[in-house]
């Protein structure tokens, strides 16, 4: 009876047995749970840290945080395909044969892209209510094309080239849509420049993480980076639909034209037109876009020219792979620093920043051409990355300042398409240049000098004429 009245007492056999069992399971379960938490924390802790960073300052409530994460997924997938293609087309054969392969790659992929790129923006202007679906479609298309490329890599089939063209077009279409979407997701406390810098930084960080993973997968087999890209793009397809519904809103939006476009359509005096809602983005934006095109041209030129030059003539004391790695890391660090500084300088005059950055990289190209060497090549890559990032953010600031909100998304789409075409042109010239460092960088400096003169004359000329850079309603 005593045992029954005191079920947890010392005299109760059942109570003693139950206490012994629970104590034993507690002694065993505690360490197991601790080990589980220790193994689980790197994943959950990292995920929480990323989410906290991307959703700060109201970005979580507005949906900008989701776009930052999506852009990171996009960058990770693209770098996986880049690793696979570079290993197949560039690194796997001697230099002369590699130049032929890359030239063929440019002819089959880049040349058609220059024809398709101008229509990407206008086509997307016609789909203002389907931006989430368009971004998801871009991801899904690249996922399927990654599988096609994986088969072509194994068999050496020519399917590689049209599939690579499809990846390129889908990637650039995503870039255009992303530029048009950012203004729709601005939190109240974040400017457009800072929002773009955070999105860009998210992509750069994801690329930096995915690049060595892709290289590791490449060591297992040439198909594996493409399988990794497939998984990443599928995840991006679903993530696209998690963006807020306001991404698909197109209320009160019009189509933006560059100032030169409007002059072409309606003459230099901007006579009144019958079509309502037609606006120009202004001369300041047009000239700033020209400066950014020069810098994007330089990026494409250096990508291909230095790739072959450093493979044939590595930097002093380094192998070809190490030389290319040094230049790539320098460019990436410069790009990240430019993006960070762009957010800090968001309240400064963007026209001045663009002109100064173009002059800065022009000086670096002249010095590198005259005193060609390992250190100066790495410095040029870093300066080019820094200047391109900061100038692009300044162009974004000009669009925010001078372009009416009703046409701003269209202006972003058109400008992004033009910049992609400039990169293609620079890459094409870089592939056909003789492998002479001084000659190649002299050509680059000459192009930058022309771009700087045109930009400085246009921007400061507009300022002297009393703010003619402001948008005008026709």
N, C-alpha and C positions, 0 to 999 in steps of 0.2 A: 504493500500500500504506500509505503514511504517512497519507494522507487517510482510509483505511479504519480505521486503528488509532486515529485521533483524530477521531471524528465531530463533536466539538464544537470542534475546533480552528480556527485561522484559515485553514488551507490547504484545509479541506474545503468544497467548494462547497455541498454539501447542508447542512452545518452552518451556514455563513454565512447561507444563505437561510432556514433554519429560525429562527435567532436573530433575523434581521431581521423575520420575520413575527410571531413571538411578542412581540418588543419593540414592534412597531407596534400589535398588538391590545391590549397592555397599556397603551400610551399612550392609546389611544382608550377602552378599556373602563373604565379607572380613573375618569375624569371622568364617564362615563355612570352608573357605579354610585354615585358620590358624589351626582350630581343625583337619581338614583332614591331614594337614602336620604334626601336632604333633603326630597323631595316626600312620601315615605312616612312620615317621622317624625311629622309633626303628627297623623296618624291613629293610627298604632300607639302613639306616645308618649302620646297622650291616652287611648287605650283601656287601656294598661297602668296609667296613673295612676288612672283610674276603678276598674279592677279592684283595684288595691292599696288604695285607700281603702275600697271596699265590702267587701273581704275581710279587713280588719284585725281584730286581737284575736280571732281564732278564728271570725269570721263566715264565712270561706270554707269551713272544715271543717264547720260546723253547717248550712250552707245559707242563713243569713241574708243573705249577700252576694247570692245569686241573687234573693232576694225584694226586696232594695233595688233591684237593677237592673230587676226586673219592675215595681216600683212607679214607677220613673222612666219606663219605657215607657208605663205606664198614664197618668201625668200628661201626658206629651207628646202622646199621642193625644187625650186629653180637651180639652186646650187648643186643638188644631187644630180640633176640632168647635166649640168655644166661639167661636173667631175667626170661623168661617164663619157660624154662626148669628147672632152679634151683628151682623155686617155685613149680613146678609139681613133680619133682623127689626127691628133697632134703628137702625142708622146710615143705611140707604138711603132712609128716608122722613122727612117732617116729624115734629116731636115729638108732636103730637096723634095722628097716625096710628100712630106708633111705640108710643104707650101702648096703643092699641087692639090692635095686633098682639101686644105682649107680654102684655096681659091675655088675649088669645085663646090664646097659647102656654101661659100658666099654667093656664087653664081646661082645655085639652085634655091637657096633659102633667102638670102638678103635681097637679091635683085627683085624677086616677086614681092618681097615685103615692102620695098620702096613704092610699089604700085598699090599695095593693099593699105598701107599705113594712112594715106590721106583720106581714105573713106571710113576708117574706123571711128573717128570722132563724129562725123555726120550721121553714121549709122546708129551710134549710141545715143545721139540727140533724139533719134526717132523712137528710142526705147526708154523714156524717162520713168515709166511705171514698172520696169522690170529689171532694176539694177541689181537687186539681190539674186535674181535668177540668172542674170548675165554673169555675175561674178562666180556663182556656183557652176554655170556652164563652162566658164574658162577653166576652173579647177578640174571638173570632170573630164573635159576634153584632154587636158594635159595628163591626167591619170591614164586614160586609155592609150594616148600616144606614147607614154613611157613604156607601156607593155609592148607596143609595136616596135619601138626602138630596141628594146631588150632582145627581141627576136632577130632584128636586123644586125645587132652587134655580134650575136653568136654566129650568124650565117654569112655575114658580109654582104647582105642584100642592099640594093639601092633604095629600099624602102626607108632607110635611115634618113635620107635627105628630105623627102616630102614630109615625113613625120616630124623632123626637126623644124621645118618651116611652120608646121601647124603649132608646135610648141611655142615658137617665137611669136606668132601672131596672137595666140591665146594669151601669152604672158603680157604682151603690150596692150591688148584689149583690157586685161585686168588693170594695168597701170592707169589707163585712161579713165576707167570707171572709178577706181579708187580716188583719183584726183578730183573727180566730180562729186564724190560722195562726202568727202571730208567736210565741206561747208555745212552739210546737213546735220552733222553730228557734233558741232561745236558746243562745248559746255559754256555757261555764262562767264566763267573765270579764266578761260583759255582763249588766246588769240588764234587766228588762223595759222600764223607762222609757227607758233609754239605747237599747235596741234600737228602740223605737218612734220615738224622736227621730231616729235614723239613717235609718230608713225614710222618715219624713216629710221630712227634709232632702233625701233623694235625689229624692223627688217634686217638691219645690219647685225644686231646681236644674234638673231636667229641664224643668219648666214654664217657668222663666225663659229657658232656651235655646230651647225650641220656640216660645214666643209670638212673638218677632220673625220667626222663620222662617215661621210661619203668616201673619203680616201681609204678609211679602214675597210669599208664594204668593197671598194674596188680591189683591195688586196685579196679578198676572198674570191672574187670573180667579177668579170665586166658587167654582168647583168644585175648584180646586187644593188648598186646605187640606184638603178632604175626601178627595182622593186621597192626600195625605200621611198623614192619619189612617188610611186603609185599610192602607197599607204598614206603619205603626207597629203597628197592632193585629194584623196577621198575624204580625209578628215576635213580639209578645207572646204569641200563641197557642202558638207553638213553645217560647218561653222558659218558659211555665208548666209544661211537662212536664219541664223540667230541674231543678225543685225536688226535694229529696230525697223518697224514698218515705214517710218518717215523717210528712210533711204529711198523708197520708191515714190515718194511724193514729188510732183513736178508742178505744184500750184504756182501760177504767175511766172513761170520760166519762159525765156525766149532764147533764141540762138544768137551766139556772139560771133561777130566778125572782127578781124583785125582791121586796123585803120587802112592798110594798103588794100585789103579786100574791098572796103567800102569805096575807096577812090576808084578802083577798077570798075566797080559796078555803077557808080553815080558821078564820076568825074572828080577832079581835084577840089572843086568848090563845095562839095557836099550839098548838092541841091536837094531840096525836100523830096522825099520819096512817098509813094502812096501806101507802101506796106507798113502797117502799124507795128510798133515794138522793135524795129530794127535799130541796133545800137552798135557803136564802135568801142573797142576796148581802150582806145587812146594811144597816142604816139609813145608815151613813156613805156607802156607795156610792150608795144611792138619792138622798140629798140632794145629793151631789156631782154626780150625773147631772143633777139638776134645775138646778143652777148652770150646768153646761155647756150644758144645753138653752137657758137664757136667753142665754148668749153666742153659741150657734149661731143662735138667733133673731135676735140683733142683726146677725150676719153676713149672713143672708139679707135682712134689712130694709135695711141700708146698701147692699147690692149693687144693689137695684132702686131704692130711693128716691134715692140719690145719683146713679145713672146718669141718671135723668130730670131731677133738680134741676140738676145741673151741665151738662146739655145745654141746658137752657132758660136757666140763670143761671150761666155759667162763672165760675171763680175770677177774681179781679181781675187784669187784664192777660194773661189766657190764653184760648185758644180752648177749645171744648167738648172736643175730643179731647185736648188737653194737660191740661186739668183732670181728666178721667177718668184719664189716664195717671198724673198725680201721685198721685191717691188710690189707684189700684191698686198703684203701686210702694210707697207708704207702707205699705199693708196687707201686701204681700208681705214687705217688710223686717221689719216687726213680727212677722210669723208666723215668719220664719226665726230672728230673735233669741229669740223665745219658745221655740222648739224647742231652740236651743242652750243657753239658760239652764236649760231643764228637765232636760237631762242633767246639768248641774252641780249642780242642787238635788235630785238624786234621793234623797238621804238625809234631806232635811228633811221636816217634817210636811205631808203633802199637803192635809189639811183646811185648815190655816192658809193655805197658798198659794192655794187656790181662793177662800176668803173674801176674802183681800186683793186678788186679781186682779179679782174681781167688783166690789169697792168701788173699785178703781183705775179701771176702765173706766166705772163709774157716775159718778165725779167728772169724768172727761174728757167724758162726754156732757152733764152738767149745764153745765159751763163752755162747751162748744161751742154749746149751745142758747141760753145767755144772751148770749154774745159771738160770735155766728155770724160766721165769716170764713174766708178761704182757709187761713190757717195752722192754725187750730184744727180745721178739717175734716180736713186732712191728718194732724194729730196724733191725732185721734179714730180715724181709719182705722188708724194705726200701733199705737195702744194697744189697739184691738179685736183686731187680728191677734196682737199679743204676748200678750194675756190669754187669747185663745181657745186658742192653741197651748200655753201653759204650764198652763192649767187642764185641758186634755185629757190632757196627760202626767201631771198629778197624779191625775186620775181613773184612768188606767191603773195608777198606783202603788197606789191604794186597792184596785183589783181584784186586783192581785198580792198585796197584803198580807192582804186580808180574805176573798177568795173561794178556796175549796179548789181545788186544781189540777184535780180531776176535773170541775169545772163551769166552769172559767175561760174556756175557749173559747166556751162558750155565752153567758156573761155579756158577753163582748166583742161577740158578734153582736147580742144584744138592745140593748145600749147604743148601738151604732152606728146601728141602725135608728131609735131614738128621736131621736137627734141630727139625723139627716137629715130627719125629720118636722118638727122644730123649725125647721130652715132653710127648709123649704117654707112654713111658716106665716109666718115673718118676711118672706119674699119676697112673699107674697100681700098682706100688709098694706102693705108698701112700695110696691107698684104702685098701690094705690088711695088713698094719702095725697095731699092737696093739696101742690103744689110750694112749700111754705113751709119754709125751713130751720129756723127756730126752733120751729115747731109739730112738725115731724117728729122732730127730735132731742129735744124735750120728751117726746113719746110714747115714744121709745126709752128715755129716762132713767127714765120711770115704770115700764116693764116691768122694767128692770134693778133698780130699787129693790125691787120686789116679789120678784124672784128672790133678791136679796141677803138680804132679811129672812127669807125662808123657809129659805134655806140656812144662815144664821148661827144661826137658832133651832133648826133640826133638828140640825146638827152639834154645836153646843155643848150643846144639850139632851141629846143622846145621851151626850156625854162626862160630863155631870153625873150621869147615871143609871148610871154605873159600867160603861161599855163595852158598852152594848146594841147598838152598831153591829157587833159581831162576828157572823160567820155562825153560824147555828144549824142543827143537823141535826134535821129534823122526823121 
